[in-house]
Amino acid sequence: MKSFFRWTVPLILLACNSVSATPEGYQVLFKNNMSSKLSEADMRTIFSALGYSITTDGTGLTDDECGQVSFETRLIDLNHDHIPEVVVISGNPCTSGNTGGSINLFIKAPDGKYHGHLGFPANDFVELKTSNKGFPDLLFGGPGLCHGVWHWSGNKYEYKCNWEDTP
């Protein structure tokens, strides 16, 4: 009986310790070690606002109606206040049409919580030299010859005008 416990118990413990936990959705979204600049609560809030689920293999994100989405998450400091804004460009042709991705911007408000802004199809954006209240105007890119410019109103980004690639 001694030999059963001497060999079996360590094998059971080894088997239990080798099981790896499936990551949570916010960990997949912020996989590039951004946790040093954002709290877990902030990352969870942002992930929840996007409305995605984690894929069954735990490596990607999925939209419940449109399937797996590509995504890129970036931290930037648009207003130079040393508090990062979070840009998530994510989607697929089902969620975002010919553009293939949509852009979401999360800005930390005075209440200490990240709030979502934008949320429309765009491939990327460029910070323009014009600004308002510390935030630059943003030019959004996508297919076509005309691109939207958005302006900070003081509490949110609002559409300002179109910029034409070719008149």
matplotlib code that plots the C-alpha trace (Angstrom):
import matplotlib.pyplot as plt

x = [0.0, 2.9, 4.2, 0.7, 0.7, 4.4, 4.1, 0.5, 0.0, 2.9, 1.7, -1.8, -0.3, 1.9, -1.1, -3.2, -0.4, 0.2, -3.3, -3.1, -5.9, -7.7, -7.0, -9.8, -10.9, -9.2, -5.9, -6.2, -7.1, -4.1, -1.7, 1.2, 2.0, 0.1, -0.9, 1.9, 0.0, -3.6, -5.3, -7.1, -10.4, -9.7, -8.8, -11.9, -14.1, -12.6, -13.0, -16.6, -17.4, -16.3, -18.8, -16.4, -16.0, -12.8, -12.3, -12.6, -8.8, -8.2, -6.0, -8.3, -11.5, -14.9, -18.0, -21.0, -22.7, -19.8, -17.1, -13.5, -12.1, -8.7, -7.6, -4.8, -4.6, -2.5, -1.8, -1.2, -1.3, -3.2, -3.5, -0.1, -1.5, 0.5, -2.7, -2.9, -5.8, -6.6, -7.1, -8.6, -8.9, -10.8, -13.3, -13.7, -15.7, -19.0, -18.6, -16.9, -17.6, -14.9, -12.8, -12.3, -11.9, -13.5, -11.8, -12.7, -11.0, -11.2, -10.4, -10.2, -12.7, -12.6, -14.7, -11.6, -13.2, -12.5, -15.3, -15.7, -15.6, -15.9, -16.8, -17.0, -15.2, -11.6, -8.3, -6.2, -5.9, -3.4, -3.1, -3.3, -1.6, -4.9, -6.3, -8.8, -8.5, -5.3, -6.6, -5.5, -8.0, -7.9, -8.0, -9.4, -8.4, -10.3, -11.2, -12.3, -11.0, -12.6, -11.8, -13.4, -11.8, -13.0, -12.5, -12.5, -15.4, -14.2, -15.9, -16.1, -14.8, -17.3, -17.3, -15.7, -15.3, -14.1, -10.6, -10.3, -7.4, -8.2, -10.5]
y = [0.0, 2.4, 2.2, 3.1, 6.4, 7.0, 6.9, 7.7, 10.9, 12.7, 11.6, 13.0, 16.3, 16.5, 16.0, 18.6, 21.2, 20.7, 21.8, 25.3, 27.8, 29.3, 33.1, 35.5, 37.8, 40.9, 39.0, 38.1, 41.6, 43.1, 40.2, 42.5, 43.0, 46.3, 45.5, 47.7, 50.8, 49.7, 48.1, 44.8, 46.6, 49.0, 46.1, 44.2, 47.3, 47.9, 44.2, 44.2, 47.3, 45.7, 42.9, 40.1, 36.6, 34.5, 31.8, 28.2, 27.8, 30.8, 32.7, 35.0, 37.0, 36.4, 38.3, 36.1, 36.8, 37.3, 34.9, 35.4, 39.0, 40.3, 42.9, 45.3, 47.1, 50.2, 52.5, 56.1, 59.4, 61.7, 64.6, 64.2, 63.8, 60.6, 58.6, 56.3, 56.3, 52.8, 52.2, 48.9, 48.3, 45.1, 43.3, 41.4, 42.1, 41.0, 43.5, 46.3, 46.0, 46.5, 48.3, 45.0, 46.6, 49.2, 51.6, 52.1, 54.7, 54.5, 57.6, 57.8, 60.3, 62.5, 59.8, 57.5, 55.1, 54.4, 55.4, 54.3, 56.8, 56.3, 52.8, 52.9, 51.2, 52.6, 51.0, 53.4, 57.1, 60.0, 62.7, 66.1, 69.3, 70.9, 70.3, 71.3, 71.2, 69.1, 66.4, 66.4, 66.2, 62.7, 61.7, 58.2, 56.0, 53.4, 52.5, 55.3, 58.8, 60.7, 60.4, 61.7, 64.2, 64.1, 66.9, 66.8, 68.8, 68.7, 65.5, 63.4, 63.2, 64.6, 64.5, 67.7, 67.4, 65.2, 65.3, 64.3, 62.3, 63.3, 66.2]
z = [0.0, 0.7, -2.9, -4.3, -2.5, -2.9, -6.8, -7.6, -5.6, -7.2, -10.6, -9.9, -8.6, -11.7, -14.0, -12.2, -12.3, -16.1, -17.0, -18.5, -17.9, -20.9, -21.0, -20.5, -23.4, -22.1, -21.8, -25.5, -26.5, -24.5, -25.3, -26.0, -22.2, -21.9, -18.4, -17.0, -18.2, -17.7, -14.7, -15.1, -14.4, -17.3, -19.7, -18.7, -19.3, -22.7, -23.7, -22.5, -24.5, -27.7, -27.4, -28.5, -27.2, -27.0, -29.7, -28.6, -28.8, -26.6, -29.1, -30.9, -30.7, -32.3, -33.1, -32.2, -35.6, -37.9, -36.7, -36.0, -36.2, -36.7, -34.1, -33.2, -29.9, -29.3, -26.4, -27.4, -25.6, -27.9, -25.4, -23.8, -20.2, -19.5, -19.4, -22.4, -24.8, -26.2, -29.9, -31.1, -34.8, -35.2, -37.4, -40.7, -43.9, -42.1, -39.2, -41.2, -44.9, -47.6, -45.0, -43.1, -39.7, -37.5, -35.1, -31.5, -29.3, -25.5, -23.5, -19.7, -18.5, -15.3, -13.6, -13.9, -16.3, -20.0, -22.3, -25.9, -28.8, -32.6, -33.5, -37.3, -40.3, -40.8, -41.4, -39.4, -38.6, -38.7, -36.1, -37.8, -36.7, -35.9, -32.4, -29.8, -26.0, -26.2, -28.6, -32.2, -35.1, -36.6, -40.2, -40.8, -43.7, -45.6, -49.1, -51.4, -52.2, -49.4, -45.7, -42.6, -40.2, -36.6, -34.0, -30.2, -28.8, -25.2, -24.2, -27.4, -31.0, -33.6, -37.4, -38.7, -42.5, -45.4, -46.8, -50.5, -51.7, -55.3, -56.1]

ax = plt.figure().add_subplot(projection="3d")
ax.plot(x, y, z, "-o")
ax.set_aspect("equal")
plt.show()
